[in-house]
Amino acid sequence: MANLRNFAWEKAYSGMEAGFWYSGFYVGKGVMETITEEVFSITGTASVLFTNIEIKKAVVAMAPGDKKPEGKCKVSLDITIKPPVGDQIKINKDLSDVPYKTENDHLVLTIEDKTLPFSELRLKGKDRKYSWLAVRLRVTGGLVWVGAWPLKEAMVKEDMEVEFFK
């Protein structure tokens, strides 16, 4: 089902501050602005693989009452990516009719806009206290996963050891 609550940590709530983790390393922080059945949005900053990322807005919105395992949704992005070399990338897009499908415990969004540096977004919950976010880069085809962990929750060594996703 496309209930967006299913793709975040079960106790996550709107306004929750989160730390961002990549391969066991703390890379930034943000706020899970809205987490409902129909809207998942996040803001924050991170530095992943020597690239600084500022997320002013990243929103996935389902149509009211949409519980189908696949269909179309809206994605709104306002993101600045500053790579270690080259020009910064500014993404400010409101995409409608974005195809989505549920795959096991993932929500997979196919980004057809070829001007964006990624072709897919994924959400995944149900892994300890992580809410996982991923992008599939157009250049490499690989997925980059970043886990959002509630800042007010203690983290032990085992929580930093993350599995690699397919």
N, C-alpha and C positions, 0 to 999 in steps of 0.2 A: 504494500500500500504506500501511497505517496505522502502519508502523514509525516511531516518534517520532524516532529518530535522523536520519531523512530531512528533518526540519523544524528542524534546528539546524545551525550551522556544523560541518563534518565533523570538525574537531579539538577541538570542545567536549567537556568532560569534567565529570563530577560533581564539585562543589566548586569549579568555576572562578569566579573573581571577574570581574565584567563591569561595564563602564561603560554607562550607558543614554544613547542619543542620539535626539534628535527634530529633524528638519529641519536637520541639520548642527550642532546645539548639544548640548553635554554637559548632561544634565539630572539625573543621579544615578548610583547604583551599586548593585550587589547581587551575589548569588551564584546561579549556576546549580546548584542543590542536587543535582538528580538528572537525568541524561540517559541513558536506556536505550531499548531498543526499545519498552518498555511504559509508561515513566513519564518525564514532563518536568515539572520543578518549579523554581520560582525564588522568591527573596526579595529584598527591597531597598527603597530609597526613591528617589523622583524628584519633580521639580517641573516639571510640564508645563502650559503655558498658565496660569500663576499658580495652579495647583492642586497642592497637596502630596499625594503618594500614598505610603502606607506599605504594602508588601506583606509581610505576615508569612508568608503561604503562598499559592501559586498552583500547583496541581497538576492535570495532565491525566494520567489513567491508563487505559490500554487493558486489555482482558481478556487474560490470558496466551495467547499464540499467535495473537492476532487480527491477521491480515494483510490483511483485506478493505479495499477502497477506500472503503467506507462502512459505517456501523453505529452502535453506541451505545458511549459511554465514560463515565467518571466525571470530575467536575471538583470540586475542593475549593478554596475561596477564604477567606482571612482578610485583608481589605484595608480600610484606612481612607483615605477621600478627603476632603481638606479644601479646599473651593473658596474663592476669595477673598471671597465673600459667601455668606451663608446657613449652614445647619447642616452639620456634617460628616456624611459617609455612612459607615456601618460595614457591611461585607459579611462575613458569616461563614456560609457555606453549603457544604454537601456535596450536590452534585447527582449523581444517578445517571441512567442512561438518557439521556444528552445525545447527540443526533444529531450525527454527524460525517460528513464526506466529504472526499475528496482532490480538489482542483481544481488541475490543473497541478502546481506545486510548493508549493501551500498546503495546509494542513490547516484545514478550516473547521468550527467547532463552533457549532451553533445553540443559543442559550440561550433556552429557552422560559419560564423563570421571569420573569414580568412585574414582579416586585418589584425586579429588578436594573436598574441604569441602562444596561445594554448588552444587545444582542440576539445578538451574535456575537463569538466569539474566533477569531483566526487565528494560525497559526504558519507561518513561512517560513524556510528556510535557503538555502544555495547562492548567497549574494551576498557575495563576498569573505569576510570573517571575521564578518559579521553573522549573528545569529540574530534574526529579526524577530518581534515580538509585536504584535498589533493588537486593538482593540476597536471594535465598531460601536455608536455611541451611540444610544440609543433616541430622544433628544430631536431630534437632527439627522439621523440616518440615515447620517452620515459615518463613515469609518474613521479612527482615530487609530493611526498606526504608530510604534512605538518599537523601535530597534535595540539589541541587546545585543552589545557588542564586548568581547573579552577584554582585561582591564586590562594584562596583561603583554605584549601585542602592540603594536608601534609602529603609529601611525596617521599616514598622510600626507594632504595636502590632498584628494586625489582620493577618499579613503575617507570624508571628511566630506560629499562631494557625493552626495546620495542621490536616487534616482528616486522619483517619486510613484507609489504603488500604486493600482490600480483596485479 
